[in-house]
């Protein structure tokens, strides 16, 4: 009996004691030794004899008592149409290895390899900001670009819907487990299965948390070749509350991802976050003629 690759990586992901760092180490060891999971013996002694380096990494990590629970969880994913993307999978972007070695996805997997642009912004976006978001998303998909965002109310939602309304595609990056996803009513008019890809790096049953939302930022950046900021609050407001948009854009800047920030003068009320992000190295742009400029960076 050979090892199922999907199950191999899912079992490792669910095994106590195996974290992201160890998953990365296993992936690198398999690649270095030109191995595939189905080539590994199921017996621990045989594994130690044939592939001692890999056996040393895995030794003592896989607990027999977890087997039934992991198997049941795996079957549930398949029943929900959820797929697992892992290192060496044909649709796994290699540069994601250190960020999220295992992804849970629903939709067209190949979109992970698309030319994509992330659009982010405030939940309480202005009416003008909404129009800018929809227009930009529509123009970008007209150039064959996939739109990435985080499925929150405000700019995120308008970016997804703007892309779909223009007959394009969009990727939803969750800050929770993929089994927590609920389709919002605004999407029912579109072909969700064909045009929407949902991605999560977290255990499928994980509920939303602020910490995971922060961790998700790097994946949002890594799935795109550029980021667009519509409206952003300051890094911290007068009450000390942090802006998710600002933090995400700052993470993109730290990763040397091109960040295009709507010129504050193009908006009715100057968003302080936009001003600050431009000062940090974001590109100020006029959304009326800015799409060509963004496309040049892809």
C-alpha positions in Angstrom: 0.0 0.0 0.0 1.5 3.4 -1.0 1.2 6.7 0.8 -1.4 9.2 -0.4 0.4 12.5 -0.8 -2.6 14.6 0.3 -3.0 12.5 3.4 0.7 12.4 4.1 0.9 16.2 4.4 -2.4 16.6 6.1 -1.4 14.1 8.8 1.9 15.9 9.4 0.0 19.2 9.6 -2.4 17.7 12.2 0.3 15.9 14.2 1.2 17.4 17.6 4.7 18.6 17.7 5.0 19.4 14.0 5.0 23.1 13.4 5.6 25.2 10.3 9.4 25.1 10.8 9.4 21.3 10.9 7.1 21.1 7.9 9.5 23.2 5.9 12.4 21.0 7.0 10.6 17.9 5.9 9.8 19.4 2.5 13.4 20.5 2.0 14.7 17.0 3.0 12.3 15.3 0.5 13.4 17.7 -2.2 17.1 17.3 -1.5 16.9 13.5 -1.6 14.6 13.5 -4.6 11.9 11.7 -2.7 8.1 11.7 -2.9 5.8 10.6 0.0 4.7 7.5 -1.8 8.3 6.3 -2.0 8.5 6.2 1.8 8.0 2.9 3.6 5.1 2.7 6.0 7.1 0.8 8.6 9.2 3.0 10.9 12.1 0.6 11.0 12.2 0.4 7.2 12.0 4.2 7.1 15.0 4.4 9.4 17.0 1.9 7.4 16.3 3.4 4.0 16.0 7.1 4.8 17.7 7.8 8.1 17.8 11.6 7.8 14.1 11.8 7.2 13.3 9.2 9.9 15.2 11.2 12.4 13.1 14.3 11.7 9.8 12.3 12.0 10.8 10.0 14.9 8.5 10.3 17.8 6.3 12.9 16.2 3.5 10.8 14.8 1.3 9.4 17.5 -0.7 6.3 16.8 -3.7 7.6 18.9 -4.2 10.5 16.5 -4.6 8.3 13.5 -8.4 7.8 13.6 -9.1 11.5 14.3 -6.8 12.7 11.5 -8.4 10.2 9.1 -11.9 11.4 9.9 -10.9 15.0 9.6 -9.3 14.3 6.2 -12.5 12.6 4.9 -14.5 15.6 6.1 -12.3 17.9 4.0 -12.9 15.8 0.9 -16.7 15.8 1.6 -16.6 19.6 1.7 -14.7 19.9 -1.6 -11.6 21.3 0.2 -8.2 20.4 -1.2 -4.8 20.4 0.3 -1.9 22.2 -1.5 1.6 21.2 -0.3 5.2 21.4 -1.3 5.8 19.7 -4.7 2.1 20.0 -5.6 1.8 21.3 -9.1 -0.2 24.3 -7.9 2.0 25.2 -4.9 3.9 28.4 -5.4 7.5 27.5 -4.3 8.1 31.0 -2.7 5.3 30.2 -0.2 7.3 27.4 1.5 8.6 29.4 4.4 5.3 31.3 4.9 2.6 28.7 4.6 3.9 25.2 3.6 0.3 23.8 3.7 -2.7 25.5 2.2 -6.4 24.5 2.3 -8.2 25.7 -0.7 -11.6 25.6 -2.3 -12.1 26.6 -6.0 -9.7 26.7 -8.9 -6.4 25.7 -7.5 -4.4 27.0 -10.5 -5.3 30.5 -9.6 -2.6 30.3 -6.9 -0.1 30.7 -9.8 -2.0 33.6 -11.4 -0.7 37.2 -11.8 -2.5 38.8 -8.9 -2.9 42.2 -7.2 -4.1 42.6 -3.6 -6.5 45.4 -2.9 -6.9 46.4 0.7 -8.6 49.2 2.7 -10.8 50.3 5.5 -14.0 48.6 6.6 -15.8 51.9 6.9 -14.7 53.0 3.4 -16.2 56.2 1.9 -18.6 56.1 -1.0 -15.9 57.5 -3.2 -13.5 54.8 -2.0 -16.1 52.2 -2.9 -16.3 53.5 -6.5 -12.5 53.6 -6.8 -12.2 50.1 -5.5 -14.8 48.7 -7.9 -13.4 50.5 -10.9 -9.8 49.5 -10.2 -10.8 45.9 -9.7 -12.7 45.9 -12.9 -9.8 47.5 -14.9 -7.3 45.1 -13.4 -9.2 42.0 -14.3 -9.7 43.4 -17.8 -5.9 42.9 -18.1 -6.1 39.3 -17.0 -5.1 40.1 -13.4 -6.6 38.1 -10.5 -7.8 40.2 -7.4 -6.8 39.1 -3.9 -8.3 40.4 -0.7 -9.5 39.3 2.7 -13.3 39.0 2.6 -13.9 41.7 5.3 -16.6 44.3 4.9 -15.7 47.5 3.1 -12.8 47.6 0.6 -12.1 43.8 0.7 -15.7 42.9 -0.2 -16.0 45.6 -2.9 -12.7 44.4 -4.4 -13.9 40.8 -4.7 -17.3 41.9 -6.1 -15.8 44.4 -8.5 -13.6 41.7 -9.9 -16.5 39.3 -10.4 -18.9 42.0 -11.8 -16.2 42.6 -14.5 -16.2 38.9 -15.3 -12.9 38.4 -13.7 -11.6 36.2 -10.8 -10.8 36.8 -7.2 -9.0 35.1 -4.3 -10.3 35.2 -0.8 -7.5 34.8 1.9 -9.0 33.8 5.2 -7.7 34.6 8.7 -9.6 31.6 10.0 -10.0 27.9 9.1 -11.6 27.3 5.7 -14.5 25.3 7.3 -15.5 28.6 8.9 -16.3 30.2 5.6 -19.8 31.3 4.9 -20.7 32.6 1.4 -22.0 36.2 1.7 -25.3 36.9 0.0 -23.7 39.5 -2.4 -21.8 36.6 -4.1 -24.8 34.5 -4.9 -25.3 36.2 -8.3 -21.9 35.1 -9.4 -20.3 31.7 -10.3 -18.6 31.1 -7.0 -17.1 27.7 -7.9 -15.6 28.9 -11.1 -14.4 32.4 -10.3 -13.6 32.4 -6.6 -10.7 30.7 -4.9 -10.7 30.5 -1.1 -7.4 30.0 0.7 -6.5 29.4 4.3 -3.2 28.5 6.0 -4.9 27.6 9.3 -6.4 24.4 10.6 -9.7 24.0 8.9 -11.7 24.3 12.2 -9.9 27.3 13.5 -12.1 30.3 14.5 -11.1 33.9 13.7 -8.5 35.6 16.0 -6.7 38.9 15.7 -3.3 37.0 16.0 -4.2 34.8 13.0 -5.3 37.9 11.0 -1.8 39.4 11.5 -0.1 36.1 10.5 -2.3 36.0 7.4 -0.9 39.3 6.2 2.3 37.7 4.8 0.3 35.2 2.8 -1.9 38.0 1.3 1.3 39.7 0.2 3.0 36.5 -1.1 0.0 35.7 -3.3 0.4 39.0 -5.1 2.8 40.9 -7.2 1.6 44.3 -6.1 -0.7 45.8 -3.5 -3.2 48.6 -3.8 -4.3 50.6 -0.7 -7.6 52.4 -1.2 -8.1 54.1 2.2 -6.2 53.4 5.4 -6.3 54.6 8.9 -3.1 55.5 10.8 -1.0 52.7 12.2 -2.7 53.5 15.6 -5.6 55.8 16.2 -6.1 58.1 19.2 -7.5 55.1 21.2 -4.4 53.0 20.3 -6.3 50.7 18.0 -4.2 49.4 15.1 -5.3 49.6 11.5 -5.4 46.2 9.8 -5.0 47.9 6.4 -1.9 49.8 7.5 -0.3 46.7 9.0 -0.9 44.7 5.9 0.5 47.4 3.6 3.5 47.9 5.9 4.2 44.1 5.8 4.1 44.4 2.0 6.6 47.2 2.0 8.9 45.2 4.3 8.8 42.4 1.8 9.7 44.8 -1.0 6.3 44.3 -2.7 5.2 47.4 -4.7 2.5 49.2 -2.7 0.3 51.7 -4.6 -1.6 54.1 -2.4 -4.5 56.1 -3.7 -3.4 59.8 -3.6 -5.1 61.3 -0.6 -6.1 64.3 -2.7 -8.3 62.0 -4.8 -10.5 61.3 -1.7 -12.9 63.6 0.0 -11.4 63.2 3.5 -7.6 62.7 3.6 -6.9 59.3 5.1 -3.9 59.7 7.4 -2.8 56.1 6.7 -2.5 56.9 3.0 -0.2 59.9 3.8 1.9 57.8 6.2 2.3 54.9 3.8 3.4 57.1 1.0 6.0 58.6 3.3 7.2 55.1 4.1 7.8 54.2 0.4 4.4 53.5 -1.1 3.7 54.8 -4.6 1.1 57.6 -4.7 -1.1 57.2 -7.7 -4.2 58.6 -9.2 -6.8 55.8 -9.7 -8.1 57.3 -12.9 -5.0 56.4 -14.8 -3.1 54.2 -12.4 -3.8 50.7 -13.7 -1.2 50.9 -16.4 1.4 51.9 -13.8 0.4 48.9 -11.6 0.4 46.5 -14.5 4.0 47.4 -15.3 5.1 45.8 -12.0 3.6 42.4 -12.8 
